Amino acid sequence: MKLILDKNVLDQAPEQLLRQAGYAYLMDRNSGQESYVRRLGRGFYPRFHLYLAEQGNQVILNLHLDQKQASYEGAHAHNAEYDGETVEAEMARIKSYTQNIFKF
């Protein structure tokens, strides 16, 4: 699920917004890709996984829910939800940290 914010009306850096919402920075050691995660329990999974991108004057948050790690060695795919009630509720929670104009 994606959320697009106008970065000109943000009163803080997107990374700070995510930290306030309980997200931690994550660097994938294999791909070097940066993202943010929020665990739902004590283990690594399930967790919300969010990619942050900036494009012109827009900040794009791309969120999904990782249910579990890849099932077998060498696999990169995992069981994830990209929409649905849980993901929508989390995106609404993230939106609550902004007092800005947003669009889908």
MODA-V501838 format. One record per pair of residues at least 6 apart in sequence whose ideal C-beta (glycine too) atoms are under 6 Angstrom apart, sorted by the first residue. I is the first residue (numbers start at 1). GAP is how many residues later the second one is. Records with the same first field share a line. If there is no record, write none. Layout:
I: GAP / GAP
This chain:
1: 62 / 82 / 86 / 90
2: 60
3: 58 / 88
4: 54 / 56 / 99
5: 54 / 97
6: 95
7: 50 / 52
8: 49
9: 91 / 92
10: 90
14: 38 / 45
17: 80
18: 18
20: 77
21: 73 / 76
22: 16
23: 13 / 15
24: 13
26: 9 / 11
27: 7
35: 16
36: 14
37: 10 / 12
38: 10
39: 8
40: 6
45: 21 / 23 / 24
46: 21
47: 19
48: 17 / 42
49: 15 / 17
50: 11 / 13
51: 11
53: 7
63: 28
64: 16 / 18
65: 16 / 21 / 22
66: 12 / 14
67: 12
68: 11
69: 9
70: 8
81: 6
